[in-house]
Amino acid sequence: MSDTTAEIVICGAGIAGIAAAYHLAVRRGMTDVVLVDERPPLSLTSDKSTECYRNWWPGPGEAMVALMNRSIDLLEEIARESGNVFRLNRRGYLFATADPERVPEFLRRADEAAALGAGPARVHGSPRGEYQPAPADGFEGEPTGADIITDRALIRRHFPYLTEETVAVLHARRCGWFSGQQLGMYLLERAREKGVRLIDGRVERVDTTGGRVRSVTVAERGGQRTISTGRFVNAAGPFVKHVGRLLGIDLPIFCERHAKVAFHDTLGAVPRHAPMLLWSDPVRLPWSDEERSELAGSPAHRHLLEEFEAGVHGRPEGAGESQAVLLIWTYDVEPVEPVFPLEVDPTYPEIVIRGMSRMIPALSAYFPRLPRAVVDGGYYTKTRENRFLAGPLPVEGAYVLGALSGYGLMASNGAADLLADHISGRPLPSYAPAFRLERYDDPGYRALLEQWGDSGQL
Ligand SMILES: Cc1cc2nc3c(=O)[nH]c(=O)nc-3n(C[C@H](O)[C@H](O)[C@H](O)COP(=O)(O)OP(=O)(O)OC[C@H]3O[C@@H](n4cnc5c(N)ncnc54)[C@H](O)[C@@H]3O)c2cc1C
């Protein structure tokens, strides 16, 4: 590449842009790829993640599961070739309920997931069930699909730390977590070895004279640079809509605030070998009688006595002596403009720890004196049905890789691989149409959107 030309310019060095650069340069042999970011790589949303992955996704259709299976295949391949530098594990996602009426739903979801390609459903309804727990580390040779345990003795044997009221658990198996930062840095290093250049600057203009990409103007510390190029990828994370406007395109995207709580679990309430733990029932926060009457008298805090929606979840983080635990609970999903730094309700850590104590009662030992918690977060950048965008835009040479919502770490390789197929003109996988912007032009798809059910957001 010379300073003023490139085969392709990618805006955004979050996990999406970096994975795109990697798949274009390393796996498709494209030379002359330029990545532009006004911040350090992976520093806006991609380092705020809980870093989990799952092939556990609802329909309609098989696209989401197929894409995630491909993405996880790629993660495993890269883990093998790198000596697992990003510590991919396969502990699974453990959904639990204390509501007997939810058990048929667990069974239905497991059957649906099996039909969509996530792997078989295995039901364990007796104390002698052949349930095989997940190892803490590694990812090879593990089952796919899901185990549903409905026998309470078997649940207690394997998960003694869950509330005794638990009546069923669903353990989704092609799931776990990894270090997103290590994965991103590995992909970036491999891409740079193949000539990818990283420019520290802000994409301010894309020249699309005549309906096709001609150049990209970048504001750098030392001034402006215009890069002549025929191809441009918008991978601007929460700013994907803003960067879309530089191309004259209004992308159907919005942002939601999501934050996670990290604290040192000095009392060891969450076992270090635990899988990702998710409570599937709505929760009323536990308060003492005194706290309850105090909250009832405070208009600003009265809502803390109401029922919160299902979905509080968390997991242990880190190896060795680490005591870190991450918790997350999204009960406020109002669309907002992405503004940094993110503002988070100061009561969030207490709400999440109290909420999670419904699932793991040992956490209630922290109520008298809450642990010091670090809260960080960012935005889920989403389409209305929570399926990302990867593919061409209606300006020749322009592409998008965005709206990766709360699953961009796990989906980044599959999504970037798909984008690279579009750009390099390779045959496209069957799931490609589900992630193109053009899907919204299809009246059949628009009708489907009107009755879309579960978006898969946790
Ligand atoms: C609390 C939380 C928990 C999450 N948990 C998970 C999880 O468990 N698993 C999972 O897979 N995902 C998770 N996610 C989602 C995941 O973090 C995101 O989907 C992913 O990081 C999005 O990556 P990105 O590259 O699209 O965006 P970003 O990481 O935001 O990168 C976009 C980049 O574009 C740059 N940019 C924007 N505009 C310009 C411009 N004009 N010029 C130059 N540069 C520009 C920005 O500086 C930024 O660096 C979570 C997210 C949050 C907030």
The ligand as a MOL file (V3000), in Angstrom:
LIG
                    3D

  0  0  0     0  0            999 V3000
M  V30 BEGIN CTAB
M  V30 COUNTS 53 58 0 0 0
M  V30 BEGIN ATOM
M  V30 1 C -21.8710 -5.4350 28.6230 0
M  V30 2 C -21.6550 -6.2040 27.3620 0
M  V30 3 C -21.5400 -7.5940 27.3920 0
M  V30 4 C -21.3190 -8.3100 26.2090 0
M  V30 5 N -21.1630 -9.6590 26.2720 0
M  V30 6 C -20.8790 -10.3610 25.1390 0
M  V30 7 C -20.6310 -11.7590 25.1910 0
M  V30 8 O -20.6990 -12.3810 26.2590 0
M  V30 9 N -20.3100 -12.3990 24.0430 0
M  V30 10 C -20.2290 -11.7450 22.8450 0
M  V30 11 O -19.9560 -12.3850 21.8380 0
M  V30 12 N -20.4550 -10.4140 22.7620 0
M  V30 13 C -20.7820 -9.7110 23.8830 0
M  V30 14 N -21.0100 -8.3720 23.8220 0
M  V30 15 C -21.1030 -7.7270 22.4980 0
M  V30 16 C -19.7680 -7.4140 21.8960 0
M  V30 17 O -18.9320 -6.7780 22.8400 0
M  V30 18 C -20.0080 -6.4930 20.6700 0
M  V30 19 O -20.9560 -7.0960 19.8010 0
M  V30 20 C -18.7280 -6.2830 19.8820 0
M  V30 21 O -17.6970 -5.8440 20.7240 0
M  V30 22 C -18.9710 -5.2620 18.7780 0
M  V30 23 O -17.7690 -5.1110 18.0870 0
M  V30 24 P -17.6090 -4.0070 16.9620 0
M  V30 25 O -16.2670 -4.1960 16.3780 0
M  V30 26 O -18.8070 -4.0320 16.0810 0
M  V30 27 O -17.7120 -2.6070 17.7570 0
M  V30 28 P -16.6200 -1.8140 18.6280 0
M  V30 29 O -15.8200 -2.7340 19.4790 0
M  V30 30 O -17.3570 -0.7080 19.2920 0
M  V30 31 O -15.6380 -1.2130 17.5380 0
M  V30 32 C -16.0410 -0.1740 16.6700 0
M  V30 33 C -14.8350 0.6950 16.4090 0
M  V30 34 O -15.1510 1.6190 15.3820 0
M  V30 35 C -14.4480 2.8190 15.6560 0
M  V30 36 N -15.0800 3.9210 14.9200 0
M  V30 37 C -16.3810 4.2850 14.9290 0
M  V30 38 N -16.5690 5.3430 14.0910 0
M  V30 39 C -15.3520 5.6370 13.5620 0
M  V30 40 C -14.9010 6.6190 12.6180 0
M  V30 41 N -15.7170 7.4990 12.0430 0
M  V30 42 N -13.5880 6.6210 12.3110 0
M  V30 43 C -12.7200 5.7420 12.8730 0
M  V30 44 N -13.1010 4.8000 13.7510 0
M  V30 45 C -14.4060 4.7430 14.0840 0
M  V30 46 C -14.5600 2.9610 17.1670 0
M  V30 47 O -13.5500 3.8210 17.6700 0
M  V30 48 C -14.4150 1.5170 17.6260 0
M  V30 49 O -13.0840 1.2000 17.9820 0
M  V30 50 C -21.2170 -7.6220 24.9790 0
M  V30 51 C -21.3270 -6.2260 24.9340 0
M  V30 52 C -21.5390 -5.5140 26.1010 0
M  V30 53 C -21.6460 -4.0240 26.0420 0
M  V30 END ATOM
M  V30 BEGIN BOND
M  V30 1 1 1 2
M  V30 2 1 2 3
M  V30 3 2 2 52
M  V30 4 2 3 4
M  V30 5 1 4 5
M  V30 6 1 4 50
M  V30 7 2 5 6
M  V30 8 1 6 7
M  V30 9 1 6 13
M  V30 10 2 7 8
M  V30 11 1 7 9
M  V30 12 1 9 10
M  V30 13 2 10 11
M  V30 14 1 10 12
M  V30 15 2 12 13
M  V30 16 1 13 14
M  V30 17 1 14 15
M  V30 18 1 14 50
M  V30 19 1 15 16
M  V30 20 1 16 17
M  V30 21 1 16 18
M  V30 22 1 18 19
M  V30 23 1 18 20
M  V30 24 1 20 21
M  V30 25 1 20 22
M  V30 26 1 22 23
M  V30 27 1 23 24
M  V30 28 2 24 25
M  V30 29 1 24 26
M  V30 30 1 24 27
M  V30 31 1 27 28
M  V30 32 2 28 29
M  V30 33 1 28 30
M  V30 34 1 28 31
M  V30 35 1 31 32
M  V30 36 1 32 33
M  V30 37 1 33 34
M  V30 38 1 33 48
M  V30 39 1 34 35
M  V30 40 1 35 36
M  V30 41 1 35 46
M  V30 42 1 36 37
M  V30 43 1 36 45
M  V30 44 2 37 38
M  V30 45 1 38 39
M  V30 46 1 39 40
M  V30 47 2 39 45
M  V30 48 1 40 41
M  V30 49 2 40 42
M  V30 50 1 42 43
M  V30 51 2 43 44
M  V30 52 1 44 45
M  V30 53 1 46 47
M  V30 54 1 46 48
M  V30 55 1 48 49
M  V30 56 2 50 51
M  V30 57 1 51 52
M  V30 58 1 52 53
M  V30 END BOND
M  V30 END CTAB
M  END
